[in-house]
């Protein structure tokens, strides 16, 4: 994973931070990720992701937004490649 690559949880946490703005801290992030992803996410998972992100971006600065956009594009490209496979299944 390159420095700009985001894991699944990091991607979700960054999106939650972006949506929550100044209200983005532990529990609201956990609630946002759980509500929007439909996943049961533990508090520890969110805090580990926040710690990893803090080492790389600290706040959602231009470098964090760039990584989020790159991660989004990678997922979209990956899904485009698999649409036909899913349609056949």
For each residue, the residues with C-beta under 8 A, 3 or more apart:
1: 5 7
2: 5
3: 56
4: 63 66 67 70
5: 1 2 67 70 71 74
6: 10 11 14 67 68 70 71
7: 1 10 11 49 52
8: 11 12
9: 12 13 33 41 45 46 48 49
10: 6 7 13 14 49 52 53 71
11: 6 7 8 14 15 68 71 72 75
12: 8 9 15 16 33 36 37 41 49
13: 9 10 16 17 29 33 46 49 50 53
14: 6 10 11 17 18 53 60 64 67 68
15: 11 12 18 19 36 68
16: 12 13 19 20 24 28 29 32 33 36
17: 13 14 20 24 29 60
18: 14 15 21 60 65 68
19: 15 16 32
20: 16 17 23 24 28 29 32
21: 18 24
22:
23: 20 28
24: 16 17 20 21 28 29
25: 28 29
26: 29 30 43 46 47 50
27: 30 31 43
28: 16 20 23 24 25 31 32
29: 13 16 17 20 24 25 26 32 33 46 50
30: 26 27 33 34 41 43 46
31: 27 28 34 35
32: 16 19 20 28 29 35 36
33: 9 12 13 16 29 30 36 37 39 41 46
34: 30 31 37 38 39 40 41
35: 31 32
36: 12 15 16 32 33
37: 12 33 34 41
38: 34
39: 33 34
40: 34
41: 9 12 30 33 34 37 45 46
42: 45 46
43: 26 27 30 46 47
44: 47 48
45: 9 41 42 48 49
46: 9 13 26 29 30 33 41 42 43 49 50
47: 26 43 44 50 51
48: 9 44 45 51 52
49: 7 9 10 12 13 45 46 52 53
50: 13 26 29 46 47 53 54
51: 47 48 54 55
52: 7 10 48 49 55 56
53: 10 13 14 49 50 56 57 64
54: 50 51 57 58
55: 51 52
56: 3 52 53 63 64 67
57: 53 54 60 61 63 64 67
58: 54 61
59: 64
60: 14 17 18 57 64 65 68
61: 57 58 64 65
62: 65 66
63: 4 56 57 66 67
64: 14 53 56 57 59 60 61 67 68
65: 18 60 61 62 68 69
66: 4 62 63 69 70
67: 4 5 6 14 56 57 63 64 70 71
68: 6 11 14 15 18 60 64 65 71 72
69: 65 66 72 73
70: 4 5 6 66 67 73 74
71: 5 6 10 11 67 68 74 75
72: 11 68 69 75 76
73: 69 70 76 77
74: 5 70 71 77 78
75: 11 71 72 78 79
76: 72 73 79 80
77: 73 74 80 81
78: 74 75 81 82
79: 75 76 82 83
80: 76 77 83
81: 77 78
82: 78 79 85 86
83: 79 80 86 87
84: 87 88
85: 82 88 89
86: 82 83 89
87: 83 84
88: 84 85
89: 85 86
